[in-house]
Amino acid sequence: MDSNASAQFYRYYEQESMTDEAWQRFDSIRAAVQRSTALPAGVLDVADIGCGAGTQCRLWAGLGHRVSGADINAELIALARQRATAAGMEIGFDVASATQLPWADGSQDLCLVPELLEHVADWRGCIREMARVLRPGGLLYLSTSNCLCPVQQEFDLPLYSWYPARLKRHYERLACTSRPELAGHAAFPALNWFSYRSLGRELEQLGFECRDRFDLIELEGRGRLARLAITALRRLPPLRFFGHMATPYLVLLGVKRRA
């Protein structure tokens, strides 16, 4: 990626990370995680992996938790540190790869990993590291690309998630060389596409019990028809499958089993 594209990538995240939409998105993640009965009580050790400019870190630190963030982009980490200092928050930020996290074994209660896994070639190495740093009973929140849904925001190409692997590799090469606009000038365009079942199986092998986006929906306060529809999605596998086909990204919450 040339320097102009890298500068454009930085400017985009510098601005996007301060929008109301970004804050609302991270707050919706917080709400989904905190609804889980498996979440430990009290002050948590929270890790934001692929933290970018640190918006999600500041949200959790503002709730009184101990927060650490890691990202491979040194400029965004510098920006995250500046913003945390300006907000009077003590947050540990590290320049680090998701395949080699800077934290000790079993040191975290919660790992937050939104929209990262699709960009890392060694995604299995990523989830192994997340399993390593989580304590037994800890939670892993993941959102990532969904191969079942034809709608996606990673590439400016119609139905891209349904392209065969060979064609995807072709456009990945173009996005990293002569056509960076195809992937929004992303420094690391999406490489991996998952289904909720395939990713869930991988996490289960690492000792997680998994729930998907439909398991995380709050029923309280919804109308009778909405509650019936959500209950049907949860109980009927064909409906759940079509529900995933209608959602542009997938969400999984994993609870690390206790020994």
C-alpha positions in Angstrom: 0.0 0.0 0.0 1.5 3.4 -1.0 2.0 6.2 1.5 -0.9 8.2 0.1 -3.3 5.3 0.6 -1.9 4.8 4.2 -2.4 8.4 5.0 -6.0 8.2 3.6 -6.6 5.1 5.8 -5.4 7.0 8.9 -7.5 10.1 8.2 -10.5 7.9 7.7 -10.2 6.2 11.0 -9.1 9.4 12.8 -12.4 10.9 11.8 -14.7 7.9 11.8 -13.7 6.9 15.3 -15.0 10.2 16.7 -18.5 10.0 15.2 -21.7 9.4 17.1 -22.2 6.3 14.9 -18.9 4.8 16.1 -19.8 5.4 19.7 -23.3 3.9 19.3 -21.9 0.9 17.6 -19.4 0.2 20.4 -22.2 0.9 23.0 -24.4 -1.7 21.4 -21.5 -4.2 21.7 -21.2 -3.3 25.4 -25.0 -3.8 25.9 -24.9 -7.2 24.2 -21.9 -8.3 26.2 -23.3 -7.1 29.5 -26.6 -9.0 29.0 -24.6 -12.2 29.2 -25.1 -13.9 32.5 -21.6 -15.4 32.1 -19.9 -12.0 32.5 -18.0 -11.8 35.8 -19.2 -9.2 38.3 -17.1 -6.2 39.4 -14.2 -4.5 37.7 -13.1 -6.4 34.6 -9.8 -6.7 32.7 -10.9 -5.8 29.2 -8.8 -6.3 26.0 -9.7 -4.5 22.8 -7.9 -6.3 20.0 -7.6 -4.2 16.8 -8.5 -1.2 18.9 -7.6 1.5 16.3 -8.0 5.0 17.7 -9.2 3.6 21.1 -12.9 4.7 21.1 -14.1 1.3 22.5 -11.3 1.3 25.1 -12.5 4.7 26.4 -16.1 3.5 26.6 -15.2 0.6 28.9 -12.6 2.6 30.9 -15.3 5.2 31.5 -17.4 2.4 33.1 -14.5 1.8 35.6 -12.9 -1.2 34.0 -9.1 -1.9 33.5 -8.6 -1.7 29.8 -5.8 -2.6 27.4 -5.8 -2.0 23.6 -3.6 -3.5 20.9 -3.4 -2.6 17.2 -0.8 -3.2 14.5 -1.1 0.4 13.3 1.4 2.5 15.2 -0.1 5.9 14.2 -3.5 4.9 15.4 -2.1 3.7 18.7 -0.4 7.0 19.1 -3.7 8.7 18.5 -5.4 6.4 21.0 -2.9 7.3 23.6 -3.3 11.0 23.0 -7.1 10.8 23.3 -7.0 8.7 26.4 -4.6 11.1 28.1 -6.8 14.1 27.1 -9.8 12.2 28.7 -7.8 11.6 31.9 -8.0 7.8 31.4 -5.3 5.2 32.2 -5.4 2.7 29.3 -2.6 0.5 28.2 -2.0 0.7 24.5 0.4 -1.6 22.6 1.5 -1.8 19.0 1.1 -5.5 18.5 -0.2 -8.2 16.1 -3.4 -10.1 17.0 -1.4 -13.3 16.4 1.1 -12.3 19.2 -0.8 -10.4 21.9 1.3 -8.6 24.6 -0.6 -9.9 27.6 0.0 -12.8 29.9 -1.9 -16.1 29.9 -5.3 -15.9 31.6 -5.0 -12.2 32.3 -8.2 -11.0 30.7 -11.9 -11.3 31.6 -13.2 -10.0 28.2 -11.7 -9.8 24.7 -13.5 -7.5 22.2 -12.6 -8.2 18.6 -15.0 -6.4 16.3 -14.3 -6.4 12.5 -10.7 -7.8 12.7 -10.6 -11.5 12.0 -11.4 -11.1 8.3 -8.3 -9.0 7.8 -5.7 -11.3 9.3 -4.2 -14.1 7.1 -3.5 -16.3 10.2 -6.9 -16.0 11.7 -6.6 -19.3 13.6 -3.5 -17.9 15.2 -5.6 -14.9 16.3 -8.3 -17.0 18.0 -5.7 -19.2 19.7 -4.1 -16.0 21.2 -7.5 -14.8 22.4 -8.1 -18.2 24.1 -4.7 -18.0 25.7 -5.1 -14.5 27.3 -8.7 -15.2 28.5 -9.3 -16.5 32.0 -11.6 -19.5 32.4 -15.1 -18.2 32.4 -14.0 -15.2 30.4 -15.9 -13.9 27.3 -14.9 -13.4 23.7 -16.9 -11.0 21.5 -16.3 -11.4 17.8 -17.9 -9.7 14.8 -16.6 -10.5 11.3 -17.4 -11.1 7.7 -20.3 -13.3 6.8 -20.0 -15.6 3.8 -23.7 -16.4 3.8 -24.9 -12.9 3.1 -24.5 -11.3 -0.4 -24.4 -7.8 1.1 -21.0 -6.7 2.4 -19.0 -3.5 2.9 -15.5 -4.8 2.5 -15.2 -4.6 -1.3 -16.9 -2.2 -3.8 -18.1 -5.2 -5.8 -21.6 -6.7 -6.0 -22.2 -10.1 -4.2 -18.5 -10.3 -3.3 -19.0 -12.6 -0.4 -20.4 -15.3 -2.8 -17.4 -15.1 -5.2 -15.3 -18.3 -5.5 -12.0 -18.2 -3.5 -9.9 -17.9 -6.6 -11.7 -14.8 -7.8 -11.5 -13.3 -4.3 -7.8 -13.7 -4.3 -7.6 -11.9 -7.6 -9.4 -8.8 -6.2 -7.4 -8.9 -3.0 -4.2 -8.6 -5.0 -5.7 -5.7 -7.0 -6.8 -4.0 -3.8 -3.2 -4.3 -2.4 -1.6 -3.0 -5.6 -3.1 -1.1 -8.4 -6.8 -0.8 -7.3 -6.8 0.2 -3.5 -10.2 1.9 -4.0 -11.8 -1.5 -4.4 -11.4 -2.1 -0.6 -11.8 1.5 0.5 -8.0 2.0 0.6 -7.8 -0.4 3.6 -4.3 -1.3 4.6 -5.4 -4.8 5.2 -8.4 -5.7 3.0 -10.7 -8.6 4.0 -9.1 -12.0 3.3 -11.4 -14.4 5.2 -15.1 -15.1 5.0 -16.9 -17.1 7.7 -20.2 -18.7 8.5 -21.5 -18.8 12.0 -21.2 -22.6 12.1 -17.7 -22.8 10.8 -16.3 -20.2 13.1 -18.3 -21.6 16.0 -16.7 -25.0 15.5 -13.2 -23.5 15.5 -13.9 -21.7 18.8 -15.5 -24.8 20.4 -12.3 -26.8 19.7 -10.5 -24.1 21.7 -12.7 -24.6 24.7 -15.5 -22.1 24.1 -19.3 -22.4 24.3 -20.7 -20.1 21.6 -23.8 -18.1 21.0 -24.7 -16.2 17.9 -26.4 -12.8 17.2 -29.9 -14.2 17.6 -29.1 -15.6 21.1 -27.9 -12.2 22.2 -31.0 -10.2 21.2 -32.8 -8.7 24.2 -36.5 -9.9 24.3 -37.6 -7.6 27.1 -39.4 -4.5 25.9 -40.2 -6.0 22.4 -43.7 -6.5 21.1 -45.4 -9.9 21.0 -44.7 -10.5 17.3 -41.1 -9.6 17.6 -40.6 -11.9 20.5 -42.3 -14.8 18.6 -40.1 -14.1 15.5 -36.9 -14.1 17.6 -37.9 -17.2 19.5 -38.6 -19.0 16.1 -35.2 -17.9 14.8 -33.6 -19.4 17.9 -35.5 -22.7 17.8 -35.7 -23.5 14.1 -32.4 -24.1 12.3 -33.7 -23.3 8.8 -35.0 -19.9 10.0 -31.7 -19.2 11.8 -29.8 -20.0 8.6 -32.0 -17.6 6.5 -31.6 -15.0 9.3 -27.8 -15.2 8.9 -28.2 -14.8 5.1 -30.0 -11.5 5.8 -27.3 -10.0 8.0 -24.1 -8.5 6.4 -21.8 -9.6 9.3 -21.8 -12.3 11.9 -21.5 -12.0 15.6 -20.4 -14.7 18.1 -20.0 -14.5 21.8 -17.8 -17.3 23.2 -17.5 -18.2 26.9 -14.3 -20.0 27.8 -15.1 -23.2 29.7 -13.8 -23.5 33.2 -11.4 -26.4 33.8 
